[in-house]
């Protein structure tokens, strides 16, 4: 029997990855992770972090604290002051988080891409016809947070949060393997549609969509007095009037996941921003083109 080629080996690894992270009781595991990560035990936390480091490159050198009472505290760690400076130029919208850039481009028509050859409807993601129309001709950027990354996200510019729409859903993995296999994945997963206005650009709209994933037990937004998670019944739409200065913390995931950024016409991708690029919170993501 011929040995499998290197391409076949990669495919087998992808199949195993997809099986282990998706063909499992996703919601049950996510709820379990929410419980387990909050267990207060420094010994258990050290062991859990050591296991975590077997599977990923976890760098805690810029964390404000080096010892954690729970895995949750490590997931949602703060950084040392000045660890993520935000680009000060007025015409620059910054990345709200550490991330790897996924699909990005122009919102032209009903669909955008989650991966090459895999479109999904903008309206289904945002659950708003008006918001979808507003973003036509604008730009979108998909930012994927890996499990080892800093999990907090920040205001990409001076913004006012006007509305948050919480959409409960599934917890598919959002890694590239799943994005190539599960159609309309972002539309199926739990997410929050955060509608903001850009104070420095005549209150132009800017939309952030944090999308949860397997093992993401909740999404915390500082502008709300509730924790968004799978057991929370609603309300679905929450009006706000919450100003955030550029770089101010907006909230966090309790594990890695994705943020999709939508900017209206008049903005373009910052130089060098393309699929596969690694960004840190505060680096240039979009630039005003007018």
C-alpha positions as CSV (number, residue, x, y, z in Angstrom):
1,X,0.0,0.0,0.0
2,X,1.3,3.4,-0.9
3,X,2.1,5.8,1.9
4,X,-0.2,8.8,2.1
5,X,1.2,12.0,0.4
6,X,1.8,15.1,2.4
7,X,-1.4,16.6,1.0
8,X,-3.4,13.6,2.2
9,X,-1.8,13.8,5.7
10,X,-2.8,17.4,5.9
11,X,-6.4,16.5,4.9
12,X,-6.5,13.8,7.5
13,X,-5.3,16.3,10.1
14,X,-8.0,18.7,9.0
15,X,-10.6,16.0,9.3
16,X,-9.5,15.1,12.8
17,X,-9.5,18.8,13.8
18,X,-13.0,19.3,12.5
19,X,-14.2,16.1,14.2
20,X,-12.8,16.9,17.6
21,X,-13.8,20.6,17.6
22,X,-17.2,20.4,15.9
23,X,-18.7,16.9,15.9
24,X,-19.1,17.0,19.7
25,X,-21.8,18.4,22.0
26,X,-20.7,21.9,21.3
27,X,-23.1,23.8,23.5
28,X,-22.7,21.4,26.4
29,X,-18.9,21.7,26.2
30,X,-19.2,25.5,26.1
31,X,-21.3,25.6,29.2
32,X,-19.0,23.2,30.9
33,X,-16.0,25.4,30.0
34,X,-17.8,28.4,31.5
35,X,-18.1,26.5,34.8
36,X,-14.7,24.9,34.8
37,X,-12.8,28.1,33.9
38,X,-14.2,29.8,37.0
39,X,-13.0,27.3,39.6
40,X,-10.8,29.1,42.1
41,X,-7.7,27.0,42.4
42,X,-4.1,28.2,41.6
43,X,-2.9,24.6,41.4
44,X,-5.7,23.6,38.9
45,X,-5.1,26.8,37.0
46,X,-1.3,26.1,36.6
47,X,-2.0,22.6,35.4
48,X,-4.7,23.8,33.0
49,X,-2.4,26.5,31.6
50,X,0.4,23.9,31.2
51,X,-2.0,21.6,29.2
52,X,-3.1,24.6,27.2
53,X,0.5,25.3,26.2
54,X,0.8,21.8,24.7
55,X,-1.6,22.9,22.0
56,X,-0.8,26.5,21.4
57,X,1.9,29.2,21.9
58,X,0.7,31.1,24.9
59,X,2.7,34.2,25.7
60,X,1.9,35.8,29.1
61,X,4.9,38.1,29.2
62,X,2.8,41.3,28.6
63,X,0.1,40.3,31.1
64,X,-0.4,42.7,34.0
65,X,-0.3,39.7,36.5
66,X,1.6,36.5,36.2
67,X,-0.4,34.3,38.6
68,X,-4.0,33.5,38.2
69,X,-6.6,32.2,40.6
70,X,-8.7,30.6,37.7
71,X,-8.5,29.8,34.0
72,X,-11.1,32.5,33.4
73,X,-8.8,35.1,34.9
74,X,-6.0,34.0,32.5
75,X,-8.4,34.0,29.5
76,X,-9.6,37.5,30.3
77,X,-6.3,38.9,31.4
78,X,-5.4,42.5,31.4
79,X,-2.1,43.7,29.9
80,X,0.6,45.9,31.3
81,X,-0.1,49.7,30.7
82,X,1.1,50.8,27.3
83,X,1.2,47.2,25.9
84,X,-1.2,48.1,23.1
85,X,-0.8,51.7,21.9
86,X,-3.4,52.9,19.5
87,X,-2.5,54.6,16.3
88,X,-3.3,58.3,17.0
89,X,-3.9,59.6,13.5
90,X,-7.4,60.9,13.1
91,X,-8.1,59.2,9.7
92,X,-7.2,55.7,11.0
93,X,-9.6,53.2,12.4
94,X,-7.6,50.7,14.5
95,X,-7.9,47.0,15.0
96,X,-10.1,46.5,18.1
97,X,-8.2,43.3,19.1
98,X,-5.2,41.1,18.6
99,X,-6.2,39.0,15.6
100,X,-5.4,37.3,12.4
101,X,-7.1,38.9,9.4
102,X,-9.5,36.6,7.6
103,X,-11.7,37.4,4.7
104,X,-12.0,41.1,3.9
105,X,-13.1,43.4,1.1
106,X,-16.0,45.5,-0.2
107,X,-19.6,45.0,0.8
108,X,-21.0,44.7,-2.7
109,X,-24.4,43.1,-2.9
110,X,-26.1,40.7,-0.6
111,X,-23.2,38.4,0.3
112,X,-19.6,38.6,1.7
113,X,-17.1,35.9,2.3
114,X,-16.3,33.8,5.4
115,X,-13.7,31.9,3.4
116,X,-12.7,31.6,-0.3
117,X,-15.8,30.2,-2.2
118,X,-18.0,30.4,0.9
119,X,-20.3,33.4,0.9
120,X,-22.8,34.3,3.5
121,X,-25.7,36.9,3.6
122,X,-24.8,40.2,5.4
123,X,-28.5,40.6,6.3
124,X,-28.6,37.2,8.0
125,X,-25.5,38.1,10.0
126,X,-26.7,41.6,11.1
127,X,-30.5,40.8,11.2
128,X,-31.2,44.2,9.8
129,X,-32.2,45.2,6.3
130,X,-31.5,48.9,7.0
131,X,-28.0,48.3,8.5
132,X,-27.2,46.0,5.5
133,X,-28.2,48.8,3.1
134,X,-26.1,51.3,5.0
135,X,-23.0,49.3,4.6
136,X,-23.3,48.8,0.9
137,X,-20.1,50.0,-0.8
138,X,-18.2,50.0,2.5
139,X,-15.6,47.6,3.8
140,X,-15.6,44.6,6.0
141,X,-12.8,42.9,7.8
142,X,-12.9,39.5,9.7
143,X,-10.6,39.4,12.7
144,X,-10.0,35.9,14.2
145,X,-8.7,35.6,17.8
146,X,-6.9,32.4,18.6
147,X,-7.2,30.8,22.0
148,X,-3.8,32.1,23.1
149,X,-4.3,35.7,22.1
150,X,-5.3,38.6,24.4
151,X,-9.1,38.3,24.6
152,X,-10.2,41.9,25.3
153,X,-11.3,44.3,22.6
154,X,-11.2,48.1,22.4
155,X,-12.9,51.0,20.7
156,X,-11.3,51.3,17.2
157,X,-11.9,55.0,17.2
158,X,-13.8,57.6,19.2
159,X,-17.3,56.0,19.0
160,X,-20.7,56.1,20.7
161,X,-22.4,52.7,21.1
162,X,-26.0,53.2,20.2
163,X,-27.5,49.7,20.1
164,X,-26.5,46.1,20.8
165,X,-28.5,43.3,19.3
166,X,-27.8,39.9,21.0
167,X,-28.4,36.8,18.8
168,X,-28.2,33.5,20.6
169,X,-27.1,30.5,18.5
170,X,-24.7,27.6,18.0
171,X,-21.1,27.4,19.0
172,X,-19.3,26.1,15.9
173,X,-15.5,26.4,15.9
174,X,-14.5,29.5,13.9
175,X,-11.0,28.3,12.8
176,X,-10.2,28.2,9.0
177,X,-11.0,24.5,8.8
178,X,-14.5,25.0,9.9
179,X,-15.0,28.1,7.9
180,X,-14.3,26.1,4.7
181,X,-16.8,23.4,5.6
182,X,-19.8,25.0,7.5
183,X,-21.9,27.2,5.3
184,X,-23.0,30.5,6.8
185,X,-21.2,29.7,10.0
186,X,-21.1,33.2,11.4
187,X,-24.8,33.5,10.9
188,X,-25.4,30.4,12.9
189,X,-23.2,31.2,15.9
190,X,-24.0,33.2,19.0
191,X,-23.1,36.9,18.4
192,X,-23.7,40.5,19.3
193,X,-24.3,43.3,16.7
194,X,-22.8,46.4,18.2
195,X,-23.9,49.6,16.3
196,X,-21.7,52.6,16.9
197,X,-21.3,56.1,15.5
198,X,-17.9,57.6,14.7
199,X,-17.8,61.0,16.4
200,X,-14.9,62.3,14.3
201,X,-16.6,61.4,11.0
202,X,-20.0,63.2,11.2
203,X,-21.4,60.3,13.2
204,X,-20.8,57.8,10.4
205,X,-21.9,54.3,11.4
206,X,-19.3,51.6,12.4
207,X,-20.5,48.1,13.3
208,X,-18.6,45.5,15.3
209,X,-19.9,41.9,15.4
210,X,-18.3,39.7,18.1
211,X,-19.0,36.1,17.1
212,X,-18.7,33.5,19.9
213,X,-17.5,29.9,19.3
214,X,-17.1,26.6,21.0
215,X,-15.8,27.0,24.5
216,X,-16.6,30.7,24.5
217,X,-18.8,30.9,27.6
218,X,-19.9,34.5,27.3
219,X,-19.3,37.9,25.8
220,X,-18.9,40.8,28.2
221,X,-19.7,44.4,27.0
222,X,-19.0,47.2,29.5
223,X,-21.9,49.3,28.1
224,X,-24.4,46.7,29.3
225,X,-25.2,45.5,32.8
226,X,-25.7,41.9,31.7
227,X,-23.4,39.1,30.6
228,X,-24.3,37.8,27.1
229,X,-24.4,34.0,27.1
230,X,-26.3,31.1,25.8
231,X,-28.6,30.8,28.9
232,X,-29.6,34.5,28.9
233,X,-33.1,34.9,27.4
234,X,-32.9,38.5,26.3
235,X,-34.1,41.2,25.5
236,X,-32.7,40.8,22.0
237,X,-32.2,44.6,21.3
238,X,-30.7,47.0,23.9
239,X,-30.4,50.7,23.2
240,X,-27.4,52.5,24.6
241,X,-25.7,55.9,24.7
242,X,-22.2,54.8,25.7
243,X,-19.2,57.0,24.4
244,X,-15.8,55.2,24.1
245,X,-12.6,57.0,23.5
246,X,-10.2,55.5,20.9
247,X,-8.5,52.5,22.6
248,X,-10.8,52.3,25.5
249,X,-11.7,48.8,26.5
250,X,-15.2,47.7,25.3
251,X,-15.4,44.2,26.6
252,X,-14.0,40.7,26.2
253,X,-14.5,37.1,25.1
254,X,-14.0,34.3,27.5
255,X,-12.0,32.4,24.9
256,X,-10.8,33.1,21.4
257,X,-13.3,33.9,18.7
258,X,-14.0,36.4,15.9
259,X,-14.9,40.1,15.4
260,X,-16.3,41.3,12.1
261,X,-15.9,45.0,11.5
262,X,-18.1,46.9,9.0
263,X,-17.2,50.5,7.9
264,X,-19.4,52.6,5.6
265,X,-18.4,54.0,2.2
266,X,-15.5,56.4,2.5
267,X,-13.1,54.0,4.2
268,X,-10.6,51.6,2.7
269,X,-8.3,48.9,4.1
270,X,-5.1,50.3,5.7
271,X,-2.0,49.5,3.7
272,X,-0.8,46.0,4.2
273,X,-4.1,44.7,5.7
274,X,-4.9,41.4,4.0
275,X,-6.0,37.8,4.7
276,X,-3.4,36.1,6.9
277,X,-1.9,39.2,8.4
278,X,-1.4,39.3,12.2
279,X,-2.5,42.5,13.9
280,X,-2.3,43.8,17.4
281,X,-5.0,45.9,19.0
282,X,-4.3,49.5,18.1
283,X,-2.7,48.9,14.7
284,X,-4.2,50.5,11.6
285,X,-7.1,48.5,10.2
286,X,-9.0,51.0,8.0
287,X,-8.3,54.5,6.7
288,X,-10.6,57.3,5.7
289,X,-10.3,57.7,1.9
290,X,-12.2,61.0,1.5
